[in-house]
Amino acid sequence: MTPRRNLFGMADKVRENSTRYSMSSQVIAFDENAKLRNFKQKGLIPKKDAQTFPQFGVERPVKSLTRQRIIIPQYFVERETPALLLTCGNRTLTQKLVDSWREMVKENHFEIPVYEVIIQEETVYRVLSPLFETALKWSLPKVIRPTVFHHYPKHISDKDREVINAKYTFLLNAFLIDEDSKIRWKSNGKAIEEDVKSLKEAIEGIRKEQNEELKDLWILSKRTK
């Protein structure tokens, strides 16, 4: 079996980023876990301070490896929340990083859905997308394929680019979103021990909020009867 390529040891082979960030400046921005050097884990973000995950899929579809067309983040929040979204611009270079997050969620029994969204603006990726998607599809287990999506937008606004941290070509981002499509927790690069503890607390915090909201609705329904 051909070894999977990943970010580690391959920085010198990555092309120059077309979004005004050179290869060298991107490499310098990461530490040994492929995390942004200036990243500080803040834990659960209060809902009033949380940013909304941008909407994609209206002008051009967001497609799963099983050819399903969706609009995100609506598709995710309509199913189960909190949900973990992994985003990147190059799935091949981030394979090992993606695996670290999926394994972390599974090993710690977090019981949350995990989705991957590969977002790529460049025309060459869109033109060659059938080749990329087919190769990725057959490299993944069948059970994971419906949770992996590709999107080739014409343009991402500066605001949305900032929200999803899309200026780095080979950075993997992890976002925990709630039922209102709010980003309540985030990290990047490889899943490490700090992420395990922080993500667990964030999941518990959101579920506590959801239970309290359900309780308030139940009390309100009793009062109105």
N, C-alpha and C positions, 0 to 999 in steps of 0.2 A: 504494500500500500504506500502511495506517495505521501510523505510527511506533509501535514498542513502547514502553510506559511502563516506566520504571525508577526506581530510588531517587533518582538525581541530579536535583535541582531539583524534587522532589515531596514533600519532607518536610512542607510546610505543608498537604498534602492528605491526609495519613495520619490515620486516625481514632485516637482515644485508645485506648490498649491496655487491654484488660479485665483483664490480669494485674497490676494495681496499679501499672503503670509508665506515667506520662503521656507524651503525644507529645513535649512539650518536653524532658523528662528523657532520653528516648531519643535525640532529635536531638543533644543536647549530648554524649552518650556516644560519638559517632562522630567520626573524623577525615575528611579529604578522600577517603580510599579506602574509606569506609564500614566501617572497622575500629574495633573498640572502642579507645578512647584508652589504656586501661590494659593492653592486650594486649601480652604479651612472648613472642616466639617462642622456644621451648625446644628445638626440634629433636626428634629421636627420643626418645620416652619409654621408659625401661627397662620391660620386661614386668612386673617385680615392682611397679612404681609405677603402671602403667597402669590406668585405669578401664574397666569393661566397658560396651560400648554397650547401652543399655536395650532390652529386648524389647518389640516392639509387634506387634499383629496377632492376639492370642489372643482377647480379648473382642470387638473390632471389627476387621475385616480391613484390611490394608494392600493397596491395589489399584493396579495399574499402569494406565497409559492404555490398555492393550490388554485390560483387565478381568481380568488375572491376580490371584489372591488369594494373599498370601504372609504369612509371619511373618519379621520382621527382628530381628536381623541374620543369623539362620541362613541365609536364602535367599542372602545375599551371600557369606558365608564358605564355603558349600558349593560355590561355583563357582570363584572364583579370588581369591587374596589375595597381596599386600595389595590392598585396594580403597579407592577414595576415595568417601566419602559426603558429599553436599552437602545440608544441611537448612535449611529456612526455614519461616516461617509465612505468607508471602505471595509467591507465585511471580511475580506481575506486577511488583511493586515491586523484585524482585531479579533481573530478567531479564538485565540487563547484567553483574551480578556472576557469575551462573551461567555466562554465556558466557565470561567471563574465565578461569574455571577449566577449562572444557572445552577452550578454545583453548590454554591453557598446557600441559595434559597432552598434547595432540596435537602441538603444535609442538616440544616437548622429547622426544618419542618415549618417554614413560615406560612405555607399554605396560601400563597398569593399567586395570581397569574403573572407570567413573565412574557413580554412581547419584545420583538426586535424590529426596529424600523431603520432601514438603510436609506438615507436621504442624500441625493446626489444631484447637483444642478448641472453638471457638465454634459454637453451635448453628446460626447463620445460614449458616455455611460448609457445614455438613453438609446442611442442607435444600436449599441451592442448589448442592450439589456437582456434579450432572449438568451444569449450565450451565458452571461453572468448568472442569470436566474436559474437556468437549467443546471449549470455546474453546481451551484449552491444547493439546489433542491436535492440532487442525488448524493450529495455529501452529508446530508442530515437525516436523522431518523424520521420516519413518517409522522410520529406523534408530535414532533417539533415544527414541521413544515407549515401548518396552519397559523402558527404564531410568529412567523417571519414575514416582514413586509418590505416592499421597495417603493420608493417614491422619487420621481424625477421632476421637480417643480421648475417652472420657467424662471422663477426668481424668488428668493427669500428676502424679505425686508430686513433691514438692519436691526429693527426691534426684535423680530422673531429669531433672527440669527443669534442675537445676544441671549435671548431666553433659553434657547436649546444648546447654546455654546457650540455653534456650528462652524466657527472660524478655523478650527484645527481639523485638517483632512483625516488624520488617523487617530483622533481622540474618541474613545468610547465613553458615552455619558449614560448615567443611570438616574432615572427620575421616578419617584413614587408619587402617583397622582391619586386624588380622591374623587368622590362622586360628582364634584363640581368642576372637574378637569384642572384643578389647582395642583401645582407642583409643591408638595408638602415636605419633600426630602430630596436631596440630590447628592451625587458623588460622580466620580469618573475614574478611568483607568481600571486597574485590576482590583477585584474585591479583596479587601484585607480585613484583619481582625477588628480594626476600628469600625469598619463598615458594618460588620455583623452586629455588634452591640448597638450601634446607632440606628441601623435599619429596623432592628427588632423593637426598639423603643418607639420609633416613628409609627410602625404598623400598629402597635398596641395603643398609641395615642389616638390614631385615626379611628380605630375600632371603638375606643371608649367614647369618642365624640359621636359616632354613629349610633351607639346604644343609647346615649343620652338624648339624642334627637328623636329616636323611636319612642323612648319613654315619655318625652314631652308631647309627642303626637298622640300617644295613647291617653295621657291625662286630659289633653284638650278634647279628644273625642268623647270621653266620659262626661266632661262638663257640658258639652253641647247636646247631649242626649236628653 
